Amino acid sequence: MVFEAIVFGVIVLAVGYWATMFLMGRRDDVLHGKFVEEEPAAEPPARFMPHVPRARPAPAAPQPNKDSLQALLTVIKRDLHDAARS
């Protein structure tokens, strides 16, 4: 009984939506499902760009060596082991 009521409600909502779109004059949307019309690609307008000094890129961060990564892995393992015991 509840399932039939839900199906009936969905159908009523769909018909109501269709009728509303039809009455609002959006017949193409109702009949063909074209809800968004593509706009023709327009070239961006040319605009004056004053000279702005550009910032230099930040120097690359030094790559961590193998010992520091190993130490970090050891700390993480110890923390996980402690957390598992708690």
Order of alpha helices (4+ residues) and beta strands (2+ residues): alpha-alpha-alpha
